[in-house]
């Protein structure tokens, strides 16, 4: 069976994160030069996706400069040195390459760099040095490589900064030089915050700050990890004086400064969360001092309206963010010189994001700049000649180097800081406020306090952090006494974050002066956020205060606003408000989307009191799409049966994200396991008598049978990659749809993989595989599943001191134990105490077995590849005659 993992698709992983799914390349299509299978047929040279097949805007031209050859690796990182040469790093152990360019941008020389650092996922040339986040003599860390004797050869390697968790697709990534002469480095959410972070760091005091316990990822990815998630660090050029600049990202792969000196990134979310209320679209965001983008693991991710986080500049949708660069210095029309270019690995597109000042920050729109399939984009730079250079590769796919130039009508010289990017007063003010972040200054409170009332969210945020950086005793009474609504809410949020437990009653009393009266939706949400942080950090209020708070909240619930209902329901459940169960269930049944319904289900799992037996039936019936009556009989006059069924509609913008990349909507790979875990969590609060009464509803509904083959398939042969490569070009046209679907069922692909809105979760979603992988990549992943195994799906082997080995997916790690799932299909867990562990190491074997296609003949295998590439669409070009 096409079991488990990524292997299949070489994990479509997703640097989705930041190298979210790194594997969509054009791939080296090795096909016969003559008729398929002809004697003496020679394989074609390896080649990246042809430039002629790529789409770009009018006036622009794309050229393929070089395809990586055997031994040159799969290219994932790019920088330009002081002489305008391109330095490219493969993802694995192959050496870095240096390309000298001619006046027309073509490659005139290629050199192999003889340095002991490889696998870079971050490169920067600055201060006559090559800075590298990569595997070096002391592990995966930040290194500085220099030419010490002036012979133009990099010969000195220095370890600058250590990372814990730096390797891997959620590790240490992009490096850029800031206008202040410091290094800015973006790390993924599996990198620990270094111990040497300065206490003057702008960002600090981060927590989940949710009033109800979070649900971990349904498949265990990132389970147990605490904030701050992905982050941006600021260091001196020698790697010293490290500061935590901003955080709350998931897995940003790259960052870039615009001409104003403002920093931007392109972040992902977990595509396994599609269909849940906590999924957040991929986003371009403005990275400011002390900024928190609100990423938390599992269901704890913050909605964009939380005032203790900052919103996206532009929401994109779905994809796997990689390279980021501004067009500064490009010989493009001025609009495209100013654009921020971001790369989507999953769906093969470079987006041009057009930004405009908006108060102290920016707003923007985006359009497709370069697109192709497969086109596994990894990094980009603007060359000294004013052209854009970009790479493709990753996950052992075909690497390639491309050039984008403008060949249209005459355009102006490169622009710099013009009116659109000139420092505005609001931005100057924000910078002034940011100068107080992390530092005590007697002027800070008086300067910042008036700006707590600013209409500009970025100004309020900067002002609050300036005040939070001062001793709380100097401003807590001022916060309690503040009477301006917006300023008061902002000040009380600061006090909720930094105040002591004995201030809670006073804080909530101050909040009650102007809430819930006369507040619009935005400020009502801010007021509820103050309550949430206050309860999350200080605990449940005293009985009298809790009663008053419940009364105020209950007067607003239910509300016409879905965001308000989201926050009110969480707070009222956390406070054990009377009547909350029935109200929340009624809202669930009236909800117009699956996401909203699921929110109430997740929140209600924490309600311990106020349940009637009928409420329990309504709750568990939703999980099973079953009748809510005891015996499944009629409940309405006339014998009509009443079913509690899940809503399968989604917000319009969610559906649009999928349409934008040419694929159908599908729930994420974790969705079904979220429901299973939800059932288990909710059942824990049942009494014995309730368990007896609800026994039929507590049993998981039988899984929907995956497509079964129409005929019996017997062993054909032990297929090897070499047996099939000569015929691979026949998999893209003239295939048989019905035979492909039959082969797909015979190989049992849906047992482990999502395809459309069906299938398992042990492996990656393969619906849109054609946008990420070439036919050769897909075939290789089936035939040789252990050749490449992603971090996201890789098992580990734990050897204990008594000589036992446990191999499985690590789904949770605490200070005391490791929790592994040896078999993803059963989901059974094994706990190992850390005190018993001798060693732990990644398993070299994929959870997906070999031999899955040995029951198919060659034509069936080619039809299978076409069916997968089509996403299950009969009208796909592969089936045209």
Secondary structure, 3 states (H helix, E strand, C coil): CCCCCHHHHCCCCEECCCCECCCCCCCCCCCECCCCCCCCCCECCCCCCCHHHCEECCCEEEEEEEECCCCCCCEEEEEECCCCCEEEEECCCCCCEEEEECCCCCEEEEEECCCCCEEEEEEEEECCEEEEEEEECCEEEEEEEECCCCCCCCCEEEEEECCCCCCCCCCEEEEEECCCCCEEEEECCCCCCCCCCCCCCCCCCCCCCCCCCCCCCCCCCCCCCCCCCEEEEEECCCCCCCEEEEEEECCCCCEEECCCCCEEEEECCCHHHCCCCCCCCEEEEEECCCCECCCCCHHHCCCCCCCCCCCCCEEEECCCEEEEEECCCCCCCHHHHHCEEEEECCCCEEEEEEEEEECCEEEEEEEEEEECCCCCEEEEEECCCCCEEEEECCCCCCCEEEEEEECCCCCCCCCCCCHHHCCCHHHHHHHHHHCCCCCCCCCHHHHHHHHHHCCCHHHHHHHHHHHHCCCHHHCHHHHHHCCCHHHHHHHHHHHHHHCCHHHHHHHHHHHCCCCCCCCCHHHHHHHHHHHHHHHHHHCCCCHHHHHHHHHHHHCCCCCCCHHHHHHHHHHHHHCCCCCHHHHHHHHHHHCCCHHHHHHHHHHHCCCCCCCCHHHHHHHHHHHHCCECCCCCCECCCCCCECECCCCCCCCHHHHHHHHHCCCCCCCCCCHHHHHHHHHHHHHCCCCHHHHHHCHHHHCCCCCCCCCCCCCCCCCCCCCCHHHHHCCHHHHHCCCCHHHHHHHHHHCCHHHCCEECCEECCCCCCCCCHHHCCCHHHHHHHHHCCCCCCCCCCCCEEEEECCCCEEEEEEEEECCCEEEEECCCCCCCCEEEEHHHEEEEEECCCCCCCCCCCCCCCHHHHHHHHHHHHHCCCCCCHHHCC
